[in-house]
Amino acid sequence: MQDEENIKRDPLTPSDSAQDDTHCEQCKCDEYLNGWKRAQADYANLKKEYEKARFEIVANANEQLLYELLPAVDQFETALQHLPDVSNLPDDEKKKMQNWFIGIKAVKQLWEQTFKDIGLENVETDGEFDPAKHEAVGQEEDLEKPDHSILRVTQNGWKIKGKLLRPAKVIVNSINNA
Protein backbone atom coordinates (compact mmCIF):
# COMPACT_ATOMS: atom_id res chain seq x y z
CA MET A 1 0.00 0.00 0.00
CA GLN A 2 2.78 2.19 0.71
CA ASP A 3 3.91 1.71 -2.84
CA GLU A 4 0.61 2.94 -4.04
CA GLU A 5 0.91 6.02 -1.90
CA ASN A 6 4.37 6.70 -3.22
CA ILE A 7 3.25 6.60 -6.81
CA LYS A 8 3.20 10.10 -8.07
CA ARG A 9 0.35 11.31 -10.09
CA ASP A 10 0.84 12.18 -13.70
CA PRO A 11 0.98 16.00 -13.90
CA LEU A 12 -1.07 15.98 -17.13
CA THR A 13 -3.96 14.15 -15.50
CA PRO A 14 -6.26 16.67 -13.79
CA SER A 15 -6.90 16.16 -10.13
CA ASP A 16 -10.39 16.26 -8.66
CA SER A 17 -9.88 19.80 -7.35
CA ALA A 18 -8.65 20.99 -10.75
CA GLN A 19 -11.76 19.55 -12.37
CA ASP A 20 -13.87 21.38 -9.80
CA ASP A 21 -12.02 24.63 -10.57
CA THR A 22 -12.57 24.19 -14.31
CA HIS A 23 -16.24 23.38 -13.72
CA CYS A 24 -16.66 26.53 -11.55
CA GLU A 25 -14.98 28.67 -14.18
CA GLN A 26 -17.35 27.27 -16.82
CA CYS A 27 -20.31 28.00 -14.52
CA LYS A 28 -19.12 31.60 -14.11
CA CYS A 29 -18.67 31.96 -17.88
CA ASP A 30 -22.17 30.60 -18.47
CA GLU A 31 -23.55 32.91 -15.80
CA TYR A 32 -21.85 35.95 -17.36
CA LEU A 33 -22.98 34.94 -20.83
CA ASN A 34 -26.58 34.52 -19.66
CA GLY A 35 -26.43 37.88 -17.87
CA TRP A 36 -25.12 39.52 -21.03
CA LYS A 37 -27.90 37.93 -23.09
CA ARG A 38 -30.51 39.19 -20.60
CA ALA A 39 -28.99 42.66 -20.73
CA GLN A 40 -29.12 42.59 -24.54
CA ALA A 41 -32.78 41.52 -24.47
CA ASP A 42 -33.61 44.19 -21.87
CA TYR A 43 -31.91 46.82 -24.04
CA ALA A 44 -33.82 45.69 -27.14
CA ASN A 45 -37.10 45.88 -25.17
CA LEU A 46 -36.18 49.33 -23.87
CA LYS A 47 -35.52 50.56 -27.40
CA LYS A 48 -38.92 49.22 -28.53
CA GLU A 49 -40.69 50.91 -25.60
CA TYR A 50 -38.84 54.17 -26.29
CA GLU A 51 -39.85 54.11 -29.97
CA LYS A 52 -43.45 53.38 -29.04
CA ALA A 53 -43.50 56.25 -26.53
CA ARG A 54 -41.85 58.58 -29.04
CA PHE A 55 -44.42 57.65 -31.70
CA GLU A 56 -47.27 58.34 -29.25
CA ILE A 57 -45.81 61.73 -28.30
CA VAL A 58 -45.44 62.72 -31.95
CA ALA A 59 -48.97 61.52 -32.74
CA ASN A 60 -50.41 63.50 -29.81
CA ALA A 61 -48.45 66.60 -30.80
CA ASN A 62 -49.70 66.29 -34.38
CA GLU A 63 -53.29 65.89 -33.19
CA GLN A 64 -52.95 68.95 -30.96
CA LEU A 65 -51.50 71.01 -33.82
CA LEU A 66 -54.30 69.96 -36.17
CA TYR A 67 -56.90 70.72 -33.50
CA GLU A 68 -55.45 74.23 -33.13
CA LEU A 69 -55.56 74.75 -36.93
CA LEU A 70 -59.21 73.72 -37.30
CA PRO A 71 -60.65 77.20 -36.50
CA ALA A 72 -58.60 78.65 -39.39
CA VAL A 73 -59.91 75.89 -41.67
CA ASP A 74 -63.46 76.69 -40.51
CA GLN A 75 -62.99 80.39 -41.33
CA PHE A 76 -61.57 79.52 -44.73
CA GLU A 77 -64.63 77.35 -45.47
CA THR A 78 -66.94 80.15 -44.33
CA ALA A 79 -65.15 82.63 -46.58
CA LEU A 80 -65.59 80.29 -49.55
CA GLN A 81 -69.31 80.08 -48.86
CA HIS A 82 -69.60 83.86 -49.12
CA LEU A 83 -67.76 84.62 -52.34
CA PRO A 84 -69.02 87.91 -53.76
CA ASP A 85 -71.07 88.17 -56.93
CA VAL A 86 -68.85 89.61 -59.67
CA SER A 87 -71.42 89.60 -62.48
CA ASN A 88 -71.98 93.38 -62.26
CA LEU A 89 -68.29 94.27 -62.38
CA PRO A 90 -66.57 95.56 -65.51
CA ASP A 91 -64.92 92.81 -67.55
CA ASP A 92 -61.35 93.61 -66.51
CA GLU A 93 -62.29 93.65 -62.79
CA LYS A 94 -64.46 90.56 -63.21
CA LYS A 95 -61.52 88.67 -64.78
CA LYS A 96 -59.22 89.67 -61.89
CA MET A 97 -61.75 88.50 -59.30
CA GLN A 98 -62.42 85.24 -61.15
CA ASN A 99 -58.68 84.53 -61.26
CA TRP A 100 -58.49 85.28 -57.54
CA PHE A 101 -61.38 82.82 -56.94
CA ILE A 102 -59.53 80.16 -58.93
CA GLY A 103 -56.45 80.71 -56.73
CA ILE A 104 -58.48 80.48 -53.53
CA LYS A 105 -60.12 77.25 -54.72
CA ALA A 106 -56.67 75.87 -55.60
CA VAL A 107 -55.57 76.58 -52.02
CA LYS A 108 -58.63 74.68 -50.79
CA GLN A 109 -57.70 71.71 -52.99
CA LEU A 110 -54.17 71.73 -51.55
CA TRP A 111 -55.58 71.70 -48.02
CA GLU A 112 -57.92 68.84 -48.90
CA GLN A 113 -55.11 66.79 -50.45
CA THR A 114 -52.89 67.38 -47.43
CA PHE A 115 -55.72 66.35 -45.11
CA LYS A 116 -56.23 63.18 -47.11
CA ASP A 117 -52.49 62.40 -47.06
CA ILE A 118 -52.25 62.69 -43.27
CA GLY A 119 -55.51 60.84 -42.59
CA LEU A 120 -57.61 63.85 -41.54
CA GLU A 121 -61.21 63.59 -42.70
CA ASN A 122 -64.62 65.08 -42.04
CA VAL A 123 -67.00 63.35 -39.67
CA GLU A 124 -69.96 61.94 -41.61
CA THR A 125 -73.12 63.95 -41.01
CA ASP A 126 -75.55 62.20 -43.31
CA GLY A 127 -78.22 60.25 -41.53
CA GLU A 128 -79.02 59.84 -37.87
CA PHE A 129 -77.51 61.76 -34.98
CA ASP A 130 -74.73 59.82 -33.21
CA PRO A 131 -73.57 61.32 -29.89
CA ALA A 132 -70.22 59.56 -30.27
CA LYS A 133 -69.31 61.77 -33.23
CA HIS A 134 -71.87 64.61 -33.27
CA GLU A 135 -72.69 67.42 -30.88
CA ALA A 136 -76.30 68.62 -31.00
CA VAL A 137 -76.35 72.41 -30.80
CA GLY A 138 -80.02 72.80 -31.61
CA GLN A 139 -83.26 71.10 -32.58
CA GLU A 140 -85.76 71.82 -35.30
CA GLU A 141 -88.82 70.04 -36.60
CA ASP A 142 -89.04 68.76 -40.17
CA LEU A 143 -91.91 66.35 -40.73
CA GLU A 144 -90.44 65.20 -44.06
CA LYS A 145 -87.32 63.77 -42.43
CA PRO A 146 -86.89 61.04 -39.81
CA ASP A 147 -86.76 61.87 -36.13
CA HIS A 148 -83.20 62.29 -34.76
CA SER A 149 -81.77 62.82 -38.24
CA ILE A 150 -79.27 65.58 -38.86
CA LEU A 151 -80.85 68.58 -40.57
CA ARG A 152 -77.85 70.93 -40.79
CA VAL A 153 -74.20 71.13 -39.88
CA THR A 154 -73.11 74.29 -38.09
CA GLN A 155 -69.46 73.24 -37.75
CA ASN A 156 -67.65 70.37 -39.43
CA GLY A 157 -66.34 67.59 -37.27
CA TRP A 158 -62.95 66.02 -37.88
CA LYS A 159 -61.27 62.71 -37.24
CA ILE A 160 -57.71 61.63 -37.84
CA LYS A 161 -56.99 58.04 -38.78
CA GLY A 162 -60.38 57.04 -37.39
CA LYS A 163 -59.92 58.84 -34.04
CA LEU A 164 -62.37 61.67 -33.31
CA LEU A 165 -60.54 64.98 -33.13
CA ARG A 166 -63.59 67.23 -32.91
CA PRO A 167 -67.29 66.29 -33.09
CA ALA A 168 -69.50 67.84 -35.76
CA LYS A 169 -71.90 70.45 -34.40
CA VAL A 170 -75.33 69.76 -35.84
CA ILE A 171 -78.99 70.69 -35.76
CA VAL A 172 -81.09 67.59 -35.08
CA ASN A 173 -84.62 66.84 -36.22
CA SER A 174 -86.94 66.55 -33.26
CA ILE A 175 -90.47 65.60 -34.19
CA ASN A 176 -92.87 66.32 -31.38
CA ASN A 177 -94.56 63.00 -30.59
CA ALA A 178 -97.53 64.57 -28.88
Helices and strands as residue ranges (DSSP letters): H 2-6, H 16-81, H 91-118, E 120-122, E 134-140, E 150-155, E 158-160, E 163-166, E 168-173
